């Protein structure tokens, strides 16, 4: 294993990058969940609209 000595500034930068990476990952997960629910709503509207038009044709 390599011994690398970092100054206090470098340690702070690494910590800041770690925190930013975690926050970005959390925001990404929340956005994915929001988009998933919006996609389900759109699919439900599409399915209901097509079911209604099929039932009218019969």
C-alpha positions, 0 to 999 in steps of 0.5 A: 500500500502506498503512503500518500500524505495529503495536506489539509486543503486536499483532505477538505476537497476530498471530503467536499467531493464525497458529500457532493457525490452523495447529494447528487446520487440522492437527488438522482434517485428522487428524480427517478422515482418522480419520473417513474410515477409520472410515467405510470400516470401517463401509461394509465391515461393511455390505457384507459383512453384506448379501453374506452375507444375499444368498448365504444367500437363493440 
